Amino acid sequence: MHGLTISAAERDSAWARLGVQRGDRLVAIDDLVPRDVVDVQLELSQARSIVFEAPDGRQRRLELEFPLDPAGIMFDEAVPGGIRECNNHCEFCFIRGLPRGLRPSLYVFDDDYRYSFLWGNFLTLTNLTEADWARIGFQKLSPLNVSVHASDDSVRRRMLINPRAPSILPQLRRLAVLGVEVNAQIVLCAALNDGDVLERSISDLSALYPTVRSLSVVPVGLTRYSRVKNIRRPTPREAAVAVEQCERWQTTLRQRLGVGFVYASDELYVLAGREEVPCAPSYDGFPVLTNGVGLLRSMLDDWRGLLGRRRAKAPPERSVVWLTGPLAAPALERMADEWRGYAGWRPRVLVVRNEFFGDQVSVSGLLSGADLVRELEALPREIDDVVLPAGAFGFDRRSTLDGVSAETVGAAHSARVHLASTPRELLAILTA
């Protein structure tokens, strides 16, 4: 079949007013058949006509007098035909470190340039065909997020466990010719791509600025299910050395490029034992916030801004507990202290140990339902409100990666149980 099948049209949207219904197929945009959501996003804003096909095969053509917002419609498959899977065999791959029985979507070895453009997923550029390169260039699919790991091809191929992986620097230069920008990533593995290898990578990639517009350095995260022979997580001392390298390069590159270019992730700062993360200007607009680079700084500054603008009387004291993974705990402790300065009472920050994946996994989004239920059941009964990290329940906030629903987790305690992912949501719960 051709075209894309509609799964939902946003209520009160222009789509709904045009009579678009679930089950209809979008078969043409200005007489071009959309291959996937990329085509929809790029073509729809300037489209003069669209053609829909009802489930019974009848078609209707709509002449458009105004642009349609792609966000107002959803499809059964964003990318028909399935996601492009990875052809590498990295030991540190998160998917290879998963046990059986989790959400099926977690086991997809994603390495698809379309998903990188649409949702910021990282790809390796090792599985592109000439047709893919032509489409990337023609549609200017920019920016793309690329896992480089090392500019030294021998080190990179060893990390990817792919001796046929193309040389990365020529590929990045090709993207430059196509006018496509890149956010690069290095997953830092001790004694493999740190030290002198990291030094060379920063030098080589910064020379490609502004095509490579940022480089984030993230420590490898291994679960207790990971089976590795050559991969090791940096020690606190090794993490501190890597942070110092990044900061030294930032000083040089800021003078040369006008931006810091290379950014240590929040996790690398915490692993290095740093009590402070850099100030907001150091992140140059937070180009890779979703990769955990500057997220803690963004949280702290947003919180202070919200409290600074708040003029309402502080609510009366009650017992509130914030549950979190180790990574966000220092920022939440500071936010709780600042709330006490405003309201005179303080929420308690409770760090949840990740027994499901192991101590090396520190992000709240990878907490299991079993771990959250365990902590909730151990809390005193007199607590009024418990706040859980929304990221642990997926994009739809319905269930954890081990399949435990938000309702089931919430039922583990008699308090009011909330989900939150932003300072604004935390503040709304405190002031409710």
C-alpha beads as a LAMMPS data file, in Angstrom:
LAMMPS data file: protein, C-alpha beads

432 atoms
431 bonds

1 atom types
1 bond types

-500.0 500.0 xlo xhi
-500.0 500.0 ylo yhi
-500.0 500.0 zlo zhi

Masses

1 110.0

Atoms # bond

1 1 1 0.000 0.000 0.000
2 1 1 1.066 3.573 -0.578
3 1 1 0.852 6.596 1.686
4 1 1 0.567 6.808 5.479
5 1 1 -2.351 5.590 7.598
6 1 1 -3.796 8.070 10.094
7 1 1 -4.000 6.863 13.700
8 1 1 -5.365 10.095 15.200
9 1 1 -6.126 13.732 14.395
10 1 1 -5.861 16.217 17.229
11 1 1 -9.251 17.345 18.456
12 1 1 -10.206 20.888 17.394
13 1 1 -7.259 20.976 14.984
14 1 1 -7.452 22.000 11.336
15 1 1 -7.131 18.317 10.473
16 1 1 -10.252 17.457 12.446
17 1 1 -12.144 20.340 10.850
18 1 1 -11.184 19.002 7.423
19 1 1 -12.850 15.727 8.333
20 1 1 -9.685 13.632 8.615
21 1 1 -10.411 10.465 10.576
22 1 1 -8.578 7.504 11.984
23 1 1 -8.027 4.904 9.275
24 1 1 -7.762 7.424 6.436
25 1 1 -4.550 7.342 4.417
26 1 1 -2.572 10.401 3.393
27 1 1 -1.661 9.397 -0.146
28 1 1 -0.360 12.642 -1.657
29 1 1 1.023 16.040 -0.733
30 1 1 1.066 18.263 -3.821
31 1 1 0.835 15.040 -5.867
32 1 1 3.912 13.556 -4.148
33 1 1 3.444 10.312 -2.217
34 1 1 4.844 10.716 1.333
35 1 1 7.284 7.956 2.215
36 1 1 7.346 8.697 5.940
37 1 1 6.890 11.415 8.554
38 1 1 10.036 13.179 7.318
39 1 1 8.269 13.944 4.030
40 1 1 5.161 15.067 5.900
41 1 1 7.087 17.477 8.118
42 1 1 9.135 18.968 5.300
43 1 1 6.460 19.198 2.594
44 1 1 3.263 19.960 4.463
45 1 1 4.003 23.512 5.578
46 1 1 4.037 24.718 1.956
47 1 1 1.533 22.287 0.477
48 1 1 -1.278 23.579 -1.730
49 1 1 -3.241 20.318 -1.807
50 1 1 -3.439 16.925 -0.112
51 1 1 -5.201 13.704 -1.058
52 1 1 -6.760 11.287 1.432
53 1 1 -8.063 7.790 0.861
54 1 1 -10.837 6.368 3.056
55 1 1 -10.715 2.720 4.216
56 1 1 -13.236 1.845 1.471
57 1 1 -10.846 3.148 -1.202
58 1 1 -12.629 6.417 -2.007
59 1 1 -10.271 9.356 -2.413
60 1 1 -10.820 13.051 -1.825
61 1 1 -8.592 15.945 -2.712
62 1 1 -8.420 18.991 -0.454
63 1 1 -7.192 22.334 -1.736
64 1 1 -5.481 24.146 1.126
65 1 1 -5.920 27.837 1.847
66 1 1 -3.589 27.774 4.870
67 1 1 -0.638 25.628 6.005
68 1 1 -1.366 22.538 8.080
69 1 1 0.574 21.775 11.253
70 1 1 2.171 18.289 11.053
71 1 1 1.933 18.049 14.847
72 1 1 -1.871 17.844 14.602
73 1 1 -1.870 14.396 13.068
74 1 1 -0.431 11.000 14.001
75 1 1 0.269 7.917 11.903
76 1 1 0.197 4.178 12.534
77 1 1 3.811 4.010 11.338
78 1 1 6.081 7.035 11.349
79 1 1 8.529 5.191 9.095
80 1 1 6.780 2.409 7.138
81 1 1 8.876 -0.629 6.420
82 1 1 10.569 -0.618 9.795
83 1 1 13.442 1.204 11.404
84 1 1 16.949 0.915 9.936
85 1 1 18.862 -1.302 12.330
86 1 1 22.491 -1.097 13.381
87 1 1 25.163 -3.173 11.650
88 1 1 27.712 -2.736 14.451
89 1 1 28.320 -4.950 17.486
90 1 1 29.434 -2.570 20.237
91 1 1 30.035 -4.300 23.560
92 1 1 28.730 -1.250 25.404
93 1 1 25.468 -1.102 23.426
94 1 1 22.649 -0.463 25.882
95 1 1 20.377 -2.952 24.118
96 1 1 22.941 -5.732 24.526
97 1 1 22.897 -4.982 28.239
98 1 1 19.175 -5.619 28.643
99 1 1 17.567 -8.689 30.181
100 1 1 14.618 -10.392 28.549
101 1 1 11.024 -9.462 29.187
102 1 1 11.093 -5.669 28.919
103 1 1 9.104 -3.404 26.567
104 1 1 9.556 -4.751 23.007
105 1 1 10.533 -1.306 21.694
106 1 1 13.654 -1.370 23.883
107 1 1 15.193 -4.183 21.839
108 1 1 15.288 -2.330 18.508
109 1 1 18.891 -1.748 17.358
110 1 1 18.149 1.725 16.024
111 1 1 20.672 3.281 13.625
112 1 1 18.328 5.230 11.351
113 1 1 19.136 8.685 9.972
114 1 1 15.417 9.479 9.739
115 1 1 14.938 8.903 13.460
116 1 1 18.000 11.023 14.137
117 1 1 16.499 13.909 12.179
118 1 1 13.020 13.495 13.638
119 1 1 13.737 12.736 17.289
120 1 1 17.441 13.258 17.904
121 1 1 18.482 9.603 18.055
122 1 1 22.191 8.963 17.597
123 1 1 23.432 7.053 14.555
124 1 1 26.844 5.863 13.377
125 1 1 26.664 6.523 9.582
126 1 1 27.886 2.963 8.961
127 1 1 24.804 1.681 7.096
128 1 1 23.985 4.468 4.620
129 1 1 23.356 3.718 0.953
130 1 1 23.947 6.214 -1.855
131 1 1 20.181 6.707 -1.997
132 1 1 20.271 7.651 1.695
133 1 1 23.050 10.175 1.093
134 1 1 21.081 11.648 -1.815
135 1 1 17.972 12.063 0.319
136 1 1 19.886 13.574 3.246
137 1 1 21.402 16.131 0.907
138 1 1 18.276 16.885 -1.115
139 1 1 16.023 17.360 1.917
140 1 1 18.761 18.907 4.078
141 1 1 18.029 16.572 6.993
142 1 1 19.815 18.665 9.582
143 1 1 20.965 18.410 12.257
144 1 1 21.863 14.755 12.638
145 1 1 23.228 13.291 15.874
146 1 1 26.257 11.086 15.223
147 1 1 28.058 8.692 17.548
148 1 1 31.686 9.215 16.577
149 1 1 33.411 7.750 19.679
150 1 1 36.853 8.358 18.128
151 1 1 38.175 10.139 15.071
152 1 1 40.915 7.505 14.872
153 1 1 39.361 4.917 12.566
154 1 1 41.196 1.956 14.090
155 1 1 39.939 2.818 17.577
156 1 1 36.429 3.506 16.299
157 1 1 36.234 0.226 14.404
158 1 1 37.436 -1.627 17.476
159 1 1 34.725 0.041 19.578
160 1 1 32.022 -0.648 16.977
161 1 1 33.396 -4.163 16.418
162 1 1 32.959 -3.432 12.741
163 1 1 36.164 -3.650 10.672
164 1 1 34.234 -2.418 7.614
165 1 1 32.983 0.804 9.206
166 1 1 33.717 3.687 6.793
167 1 1 36.199 6.357 7.849
168 1 1 34.257 8.879 9.882
169 1 1 36.022 12.138 9.004
170 1 1 35.387 11.857 5.226
171 1 1 31.727 11.144 5.979
172 1 1 31.475 14.262 8.129
173 1 1 33.151 16.304 5.388
174 1 1 30.605 14.924 2.925
175 1 1 27.815 16.129 5.196
176 1 1 29.481 19.538 5.192
177 1 1 29.276 19.650 1.392
178 1 1 25.574 18.732 1.641
179 1 1 24.952 21.548 4.117
180 1 1 24.009 19.185 6.962
181 1 1 25.073 19.936 10.533
182 1 1 26.006 17.348 13.146
183 1 1 25.976 17.018 16.915
184 1 1 28.713 14.484 17.634
185 1 1 28.977 12.174 20.617
186 1 1 31.823 10.285 22.273
187 1 1 30.868 7.487 24.649
188 1 1 33.943 7.486 26.856
189 1 1 35.453 4.089 27.649
190 1 1 38.430 3.964 30.013
191 1 1 41.828 3.177 28.452
192 1 1 40.246 2.935 25.012
193 1 1 39.099 6.309 23.632
194 1 1 40.107 8.637 26.479
195 1 1 43.477 10.339 27.041
196 1 1 45.417 10.962 23.820
197 1 1 42.631 9.443 21.687
198 1 1 40.114 11.883 23.150
199 1 1 42.596 14.706 22.582
200 1 1 42.889 13.832 18.897
201 1 1 39.116 13.406 18.527
202 1 1 38.395 16.868 19.927
203 1 1 41.073 18.370 17.687
204 1 1 39.836 16.626 14.520
205 1 1 36.142 17.278 15.125
206 1 1 36.552 20.919 16.145
207 1 1 38.376 21.473 12.846
208 1 1 35.074 20.585 11.133
209 1 1 33.075 23.291 12.930
210 1 1 30.429 24.537 12.088
211 1 1 29.402 21.321 10.292
212 1 1 30.164 19.522 13.534
213 1 1 28.521 22.100 15.744
214 1 1 28.970 20.340 19.090
215 1 1 30.697 17.383 20.702
216 1 1 29.359 15.784 23.890
217 1 1 31.467 13.427 25.991
218 1 1 29.420 10.872 27.943
219 1 1 30.800 8.092 30.185
220 1 1 29.856 4.582 29.144
221 1 1 27.034 3.105 31.190
222 1 1 27.090 -0.641 31.766
223 1 1 24.300 -2.651 33.341
224 1 1 24.742 -5.747 35.459
225 1 1 23.583 -7.681 32.398
226 1 1 26.330 -6.314 30.138
227 1 1 28.834 -8.841 28.850
228 1 1 32.020 -6.950 28.099
229 1 1 35.655 -7.909 27.602
230 1 1 37.358 -4.698 26.531
231 1 1 35.070 -1.986 27.895
232 1 1 35.416 -0.333 31.290
233 1 1 33.631 2.638 32.841
234 1 1 35.955 5.513 33.804
235 1 1 36.938 5.734 37.448
236 1 1 36.254 9.025 39.253
237 1 1 39.869 10.044 38.646
238 1 1 39.691 9.167 34.936
239 1 1 36.410 11.063 34.672
240 1 1 38.042 14.088 36.324
241 1 1 40.879 13.997 33.790
242 1 1 38.391 13.877 30.907
243 1 1 36.411 16.820 32.331
244 1 1 39.625 18.811 32.654
245 1 1 40.476 17.993 29.015
246 1 1 37.078 19.221 27.862
247 1 1 37.345 22.420 29.875
248 1 1 40.863 23.124 28.640
249 1 1 39.725 22.693 25.043
250 1 1 36.683 24.886 25.687
251 1 1 38.943 27.757 26.709
252 1 1 40.934 27.464 23.487
253 1 1 37.978 26.839 21.179
254 1 1 35.872 29.641 22.605
255 1 1 38.551 32.079 21.497
256 1 1 38.843 30.458 18.065
257 1 1 35.237 29.493 17.264
258 1 1 33.188 31.681 19.574
259 1 1 31.698 28.608 21.309
260 1 1 33.041 25.997 23.707
261 1 1 32.162 23.216 21.193
262 1 1 33.026 20.239 23.458
263 1 1 30.826 19.594 26.486
264 1 1 31.229 17.041 29.254
265 1 1 27.910 15.455 30.157
266 1 1 26.281 15.955 33.533
267 1 1 27.020 12.326 34.341
268 1 1 30.720 12.834 33.663
269 1 1 30.782 15.815 36.034
270 1 1 29.017 13.826 38.763
271 1 1 31.281 10.803 38.220
272 1 1 34.292 13.117 38.529
273 1 1 33.044 14.277 41.914
274 1 1 32.365 17.843 40.811
275 1 1 29.961 19.599 43.160
276 1 1 29.142 22.277 40.571
277 1 1 28.180 22.039 36.924
278 1 1 29.083 24.935 34.604
279 1 1 26.963 28.063 34.344
280 1 1 24.385 28.339 31.563
281 1 1 26.502 30.477 29.159
282 1 1 29.121 27.701 29.149
283 1 1 26.661 25.483 27.259
284 1 1 26.171 27.910 24.346
285 1 1 22.405 27.493 24.139
286 1 1 22.326 23.821 25.244
287 1 1 22.633 22.189 21.787
288 1 1 22.483 18.625 23.165
289 1 1 20.308 18.954 26.257
290 1 1 18.520 15.672 25.513
291 1 1 21.890 13.870 25.675
292 1 1 22.270 14.823 29.319
293 1 1 24.558 17.774 28.631
294 1 1 23.511 20.766 30.732
295 1 1 20.274 19.248 31.976
296 1 1 21.194 19.744 35.643
297 1 1 22.144 23.388 35.035
298 1 1 18.917 23.940 33.131
299 1 1 16.902 22.439 36.002
300 1 1 18.612 24.607 38.631
301 1 1 18.223 27.821 36.669
302 1 1 14.596 27.127 35.756
303 1 1 13.797 26.414 39.412
304 1 1 15.409 29.613 40.619
305 1 1 13.612 31.581 37.971
306 1 1 10.251 30.092 38.952
307 1 1 10.787 30.815 42.644
308 1 1 12.065 34.310 41.887
309 1 1 8.915 35.176 39.941
310 1 1 6.516 33.604 42.416
311 1 1 4.569 36.170 44.460
312 1 1 1.884 33.972 46.052
313 1 1 1.977 33.101 49.728
314 1 1 3.938 29.939 50.510
315 1 1 1.710 26.886 51.093
316 1 1 1.525 25.317 54.571
317 1 1 4.017 22.611 55.437
318 1 1 3.344 19.029 54.508
319 1 1 5.425 15.881 54.053
320 1 1 6.661 15.575 50.464
321 1 1 9.204 13.093 49.073
322 1 1 10.944 13.359 45.702
323 1 1 12.260 10.033 44.343
324 1 1 15.181 10.172 41.934
325 1 1 18.170 8.346 40.517
326 1 1 21.662 9.303 41.758
327 1 1 22.457 11.589 38.807
328 1 1 19.775 14.214 39.484
329 1 1 19.981 13.962 43.277
330 1 1 22.517 16.791 43.888
331 1 1 20.445 19.246 41.822
332 1 1 17.207 18.201 43.541
333 1 1 18.842 18.574 46.980
334 1 1 19.775 22.114 46.077
335 1 1 16.294 22.818 44.737
336 1 1 14.796 21.472 47.966
337 1 1 17.073 23.786 49.987
338 1 1 15.957 26.771 47.907
339 1 1 12.326 25.830 48.455
340 1 1 12.972 25.815 52.205
341 1 1 14.383 29.324 51.912
342 1 1 11.140 30.370 50.234
343 1 1 8.513 28.345 52.141
344 1 1 10.217 27.466 55.444
345 1 1 9.870 23.710 54.920
346 1 1 11.660 21.237 52.708
347 1 1 10.756 18.223 50.568
348 1 1 12.874 15.141 51.190
349 1 1 15.009 13.832 48.314
350 1 1 15.231 10.041 48.254
351 1 1 17.794 8.386 45.986
352 1 1 16.510 5.112 44.539
353 1 1 19.176 2.454 44.141
354 1 1 18.921 0.822 40.716
355 1 1 18.964 -2.848 41.700
356 1 1 17.441 -3.809 38.363
357 1 1 20.335 -2.564 36.191
358 1 1 23.063 -2.063 38.787
359 1 1 24.875 0.826 40.444
360 1 1 26.525 2.114 37.243
361 1 1 23.126 3.213 35.910
362 1 1 22.345 6.526 37.595
363 1 1 19.648 8.173 35.453
364 1 1 16.087 8.357 36.772
365 1 1 14.613 7.346 33.419
366 1 1 16.050 3.832 33.795
367 1 1 14.546 3.093 37.191
368 1 1 12.376 -0.011 37.099
369 1 1 8.907 -0.384 38.502
370 1 1 10.229 -2.976 40.939
371 1 1 12.788 -0.507 42.323
372 1 1 10.214 2.262 42.666
373 1 1 7.673 -0.019 44.347
374 1 1 10.337 -1.201 46.792
375 1 1 11.122 2.365 47.862
376 1 1 7.470 3.381 48.085
377 1 1 6.599 0.419 50.287
378 1 1 9.431 1.330 52.674
379 1 1 8.293 4.939 53.134
380 1 1 6.481 5.990 56.318
381 1 1 2.720 6.019 55.956
382 1 1 2.320 9.614 57.165
383 1 1 3.817 11.103 53.988
384 1 1 1.357 13.335 52.123
385 1 1 2.834 13.444 48.594
386 1 1 5.351 11.324 46.699
387 1 1 6.800 12.520 43.391
388 1 1 8.181 9.944 40.951
389 1 1 10.417 10.730 37.944
390 1 1 8.125 10.784 34.920
391 1 1 10.934 9.643 32.623
392 1 1 10.835 6.186 34.211
393 1 1 7.368 5.673 32.705
394 1 1 8.212 6.258 29.050
395 1 1 7.084 8.987 26.698
396 1 1 3.418 8.292 27.397
397 1 1 3.934 8.074 31.186
398 1 1 2.077 4.779 31.319
399 1 1 4.526 2.085 32.416
400 1 1 8.127 1.455 33.398
401 1 1 10.567 -0.431 31.214
402 1 1 9.807 -3.654 33.129
403 1 1 6.112 -3.261 32.333
404 1 1 4.787 -1.950 35.650
405 1 1 2.012 0.592 35.179
406 1 1 2.062 4.010 36.819
407 1 1 -1.132 3.032 38.648
408 1 1 0.488 -0.098 40.097
409 1 1 3.534 1.826 41.286
410 1 1 1.335 4.528 42.796
411 1 1 -0.717 1.936 44.673
412 1 1 2.390 0.915 46.664
413 1 1 1.830 3.869 49.018
414 1 1 -1.230 5.548 50.497
415 1 1 0.072 9.064 49.759
416 1 1 -0.872 11.118 46.723
417 1 1 1.581 9.898 44.083
418 1 1 2.559 12.217 41.235
419 1 1 4.756 12.087 38.133
420 1 1 7.000 15.040 37.267
421 1 1 9.858 15.720 34.886
422 1 1 10.326 19.500 35.001
423 1 1 10.834 22.160 37.677
424 1 1 7.477 23.653 36.741
425 1 1 5.737 20.330 37.432
426 1 1 7.549 19.980 40.765
427 1 1 6.498 23.466 41.765
428 1 1 2.877 22.822 40.786
429 1 1 2.800 19.787 43.087
430 1 1 4.337 21.703 46.003
431 1 1 1.849 24.550 45.662
432 1 1 -1.277 22.491 44.946

Bonds

1 1 1 2
2 1 2 3
3 1 3 4
4 1 4 5
5 1 5 6
6 1 6 7
7 1 7 8
8 1 8 9
9 1 9 10
10 1 10 11
11 1 11 12
12 1 12 13
13 1 13 14
14 1 14 15
15 1 15 16
16 1 16 17
17 1 17 18
18 1 18 19
19 1 19 20
20 1 20 21
21 1 21 22
22 1 22 23
23 1 23 24
24 1 24 25
25 1 25 26
26 1 26 27
27 1 27 28
28 1 28 29
29 1 29 30
30 1 30 31
31 1 31 32
32 1 32 33
33 1 33 34
34 1 34 35
35 1 35 36
36 1 36 37
37 1 37 38
38 1 38 39
39 1 39 40
40 1 40 41
41 1 41 42
42 1 42 43
43 1 43 44
44 1 44 45
45 1 45 46
46 1 46 47
47 1 47 48
48 1 48 49
49 1 49 50
50 1 50 51
51 1 51 52
52 1 52 53
53 1 53 54
54 1 54 55
55 1 55 56
56 1 56 57
57 1 57 58
58 1 58 59
59 1 59 60
60 1 60 61
61 1 61 62
62 1 62 63
63 1 63 64
64 1 64 65
65 1 65 66
66 1 66 67
67 1 67 68
68 1 68 69
69 1 69 70
70 1 70 71
71 1 71 72
72 1 72 73
73 1 73 74
74 1 74 75
75 1 75 76
76 1 76 77
77 1 77 78
78 1 78 79
79 1 79 80
80 1 80 81
81 1 81 82
82 1 82 83
83 1 83 84
84 1 84 85
85 1 85 86
86 1 86 87
87 1 87 88
88 1 88 89
89 1 89 90
90 1 90 91
91 1 91 92
92 1 92 93
93 1 93 94
94 1 94 95
95 1 95 96
96 1 96 97
97 1 97 98
98 1 98 99
99 1 99 100
100 1 100 101
101 1 101 102
102 1 102 103
103 1 103 104
104 1 104 105
105 1 105 106
106 1 106 107
107 1 107 108
108 1 108 109
109 1 109 110
110 1 110 111
111 1 111 112
112 1 112 113
113 1 113 114
114 1 114 115
115 1 115 116
116 1 116 117
117 1 117 118
118 1 118 119
119 1 119 120
120 1 120 121
121 1 121 122
122 1 122 123
123 1 123 124
124 1 124 125
125 1 125 126
126 1 126 127
127 1 127 128
128 1 128 129
129 1 129 130
130 1 130 131
131 1 131 132
132 1 132 133
133 1 133 134
134 1 134 135
135 1 135 136
136 1 136 137
137 1 137 138
138 1 138 139
139 1 139 140
140 1 140 141
141 1 141 142
142 1 142 143
143 1 143 144
144 1 144 145
145 1 145 146
146 1 146 147
147 1 147 148
148 1 148 149
149 1 149 150
150 1 150 151
151 1 151 152
152 1 152 153
153 1 153 154
154 1 154 155
155 1 155 156
156 1 156 157
157 1 157 158
158 1 158 159
159 1 159 160
160 1 160 161
161 1 161 162
162 1 162 163
163 1 163 164
164 1 164 165
165 1 165 166
166 1 166 167
167 1 167 168
168 1 168 169
169 1 169 170
170 1 170 171
171 1 171 172
172 1 172 173
173 1 173 174
174 1 174 175
175 1 175 176
176 1 176 177
177 1 177 178
178 1 178 179
179 1 179 180
180 1 180 181
181 1 181 182
182 1 182 183
183 1 183 184
184 1 184 185
185 1 185 186
186 1 186 187
187 1 187 188
188 1 188 189
189 1 189 190
190 1 190 191
191 1 191 192
192 1 192 193
193 1 193 194
194 1 194 195
195 1 195 196
196 1 196 197
197 1 197 198
198 1 198 199
199 1 199 200
200 1 200 201
201 1 201 202
202 1 202 203
203 1 203 204
204 1 204 205
205 1 205 206
206 1 206 207
207 1 207 208
208 1 208 209
209 1 209 210
210 1 210 211
211 1 211 212
212 1 212 213
213 1 213 214
214 1 214 215
215 1 215 216
216 1 216 217
217 1 217 218
218 1 218 219
219 1 219 220
220 1 220 221
221 1 221 222
222 1 222 223
223 1 223 224
224 1 224 225
225 1 225 226
226 1 226 227
227 1 227 228
228 1 228 229
229 1 229 230
230 1 230 231
231 1 231 232
232 1 232 233
233 1 233 234
234 1 234 235
235 1 235 236
236 1 236 237
237 1 237 238
238 1 238 239
239 1 239 240
240 1 240 241
241 1 241 242
242 1 242 243
243 1 243 244
244 1 244 245
245 1 245 246
246 1 246 247
247 1 247 248
248 1 248 249
249 1 249 250
250 1 250 251
251 1 251 252
252 1 252 253
253 1 253 254
254 1 254 255
255 1 255 256
256 1 256 257
257 1 257 258
258 1 258 259
259 1 259 260
260 1 260 261
261 1 261 262
262 1 262 263
263 1 263 264
264 1 264 265
265 1 265 266
266 1 266 267
267 1 267 268
268 1 268 269
269 1 269 270
270 1 270 271
271 1 271 272
272 1 272 273
273 1 273 274
274 1 274 275
275 1 275 276
276 1 276 277
277 1 277 278
278 1 278 279
279 1 279 280
280 1 280 281
281 1 281 282
282 1 282 283
283 1 283 284
284 1 284 285
285 1 285 286
286 1 286 287
287 1 287 288
288 1 288 289
289 1 289 290
290 1 290 291
291 1 291 292
292 1 292 293
293 1 293 294
294 1 294 295
295 1 295 296
296 1 296 297
297 1 297 298
298 1 298 299
299 1 299 300
300 1 300 301
301 1 301 302
302 1 302 303
303 1 303 304
304 1 304 305
305 1 305 306
306 1 306 307
307 1 307 308
308 1 308 309
309 1 309 310
310 1 310 311
311 1 311 312
312 1 312 313
313 1 313 314
314 1 314 315
315 1 315 316
316 1 316 317
317 1 317 318
318 1 318 319
319 1 319 320
320 1 320 321
321 1 321 322
322 1 322 323
323 1 323 324
324 1 324 325
325 1 325 326
326 1 326 327
327 1 327 328
328 1 328 329
329 1 329 330
330 1 330 331
331 1 331 332
332 1 332 333
333 1 333 334
334 1 334 335
335 1 335 336
336 1 336 337
337 1 337 338
338 1 338 339
339 1 339 340
340 1 340 341
341 1 341 342
342 1 342 343
343 1 343 344
344 1 344 345
345 1 345 346
346 1 346 347
347 1 347 348
348 1 348 349
349 1 349 350
350 1 350 351
351 1 351 352
352 1 352 353
353 1 353 354
354 1 354 355
355 1 355 356
356 1 356 357
357 1 357 358
358 1 358 359
359 1 359 360
360 1 360 361
361 1 361 362
362 1 362 363
363 1 363 364
364 1 364 365
365 1 365 366
366 1 366 367
367 1 367 368
368 1 368 369
369 1 369 370
370 1 370 371
371 1 371 372
372 1 372 373
373 1 373 374
374 1 374 375
375 1 375 376
376 1 376 377
377 1 377 378
378 1 378 379
379 1 379 380
380 1 380 381
381 1 381 382
382 1 382 383
383 1 383 384
384 1 384 385
385 1 385 386
386 1 386 387
387 1 387 388
388 1 388 389
389 1 389 390
390 1 390 391
391 1 391 392
392 1 392 393
393 1 393 394
394 1 394 395
395 1 395 396
396 1 396 397
397 1 397 398
398 1 398 399
399 1 399 400
400 1 400 401
401 1 401 402
402 1 402 403
403 1 403 404
404 1 404 405
405 1 405 406
406 1 406 407
407 1 407 408
408 1 408 409
409 1 409 410
410 1 410 411
411 1 411 412
412 1 412 413
413 1 413 414
414 1 414 415
415 1 415 416
416 1 416 417
417 1 417 418
418 1 418 419
419 1 419 420
420 1 420 421
421 1 421 422
422 1 422 423
423 1 423 424
424 1 424 425
425 1 425 426
426 1 426 427
427 1 427 428
428 1 428 429
429 1 429 430
430 1 430 431
431 1 431 432
